[in-house]
Amino acid sequence: YQKESYEVILEIDESIKRFFKQKKFLSSQTILEEKENLLISYKVTNDMEILPLVRKWLPNIKIISPKSTKDKFLKEIRDYLS
């Protein structure tokens, strides 16, 4: 609560981008770039705001930045698989 927000950028595969264009999954959702894939920005105060969304859409979504959020998620996947 009342933590400073930071930006998380996700890359959305073209196979699911229509869902992200039709619906805002978080109120801070902003489309940055739309080519084959979609780049979307979210403002969050905690990784747990974004990680459930990423889990839901695997493998068609990637965390681009920040590196700390990406690393945290990759560790979670590695731990799950081991």
Backbone hydrogen bonds, N-H to C=O, Kabsch-Sander energy under -0.5 kcal/mol:
donor,donor_aa,acceptor,acceptor_aa,energy
6,Y,44,V,-2.9
8,V,42,Y,-2.8
9,I,65,S,-2.6
10,L,40,I,-2.8
11,E,62,K,-2.7
12,I,10,L,-0.6
12,I,38,L,-3.3
13,D,11,E,-0.5
13,D,60,N,-2.7
16,I,13,D,-1.8
17,K,13,D,-0.9
19,F,16,I,-1.5
20,F,16,I,-0.8
21,K,17,K,-1.7
22,Q,18,R,-1.7
23,K,19,F,-1.5
25,F,23,K,-0.7
29,Q,26,L,-1.9
30,T,41,S,-2.1
32,L,30,T,-0.6
32,L,39,L,-3.0
33,E,39,L,-1.4
35,K,37,N,-2.4
38,L,12,I,-2.5
39,L,33,E,-2.7
40,I,10,L,-2.6
40,I,38,L,-0.5
41,S,30,T,-3.1
42,Y,8,V,-2.3
44,V,6,Y,-2.7
44,V,42,Y,-0.6
49,E,46,N,-2.0
50,I,47,D,-1.4
51,L,47,D,-2.5
54,V,50,I,-1.9
55,R,51,L,-2.7
56,K,52,P,-2.1
57,W,53,L,-1.4
58,L,55,R,-1.1
60,N,57,W,-2.2
62,K,11,E,-2.1
64,I,9,I,-3.0
64,I,62,K,-0.6
65,S,9,I,-1.3
70,K,66,P,-2.0
71,D,67,K,-3.1
72,K,68,S,-2.0
73,F,69,T,-2.2
74,L,70,K,-2.5
75,K,71,D,-2.3
76,E,72,K,-2.0
77,I,73,F,-2.1
78,R,74,L,-2.6
79,D,75,K,-2.8
80,Y,76,E,-1.9
81,L,77,I,-2.2
82,S,78,R,-1.2
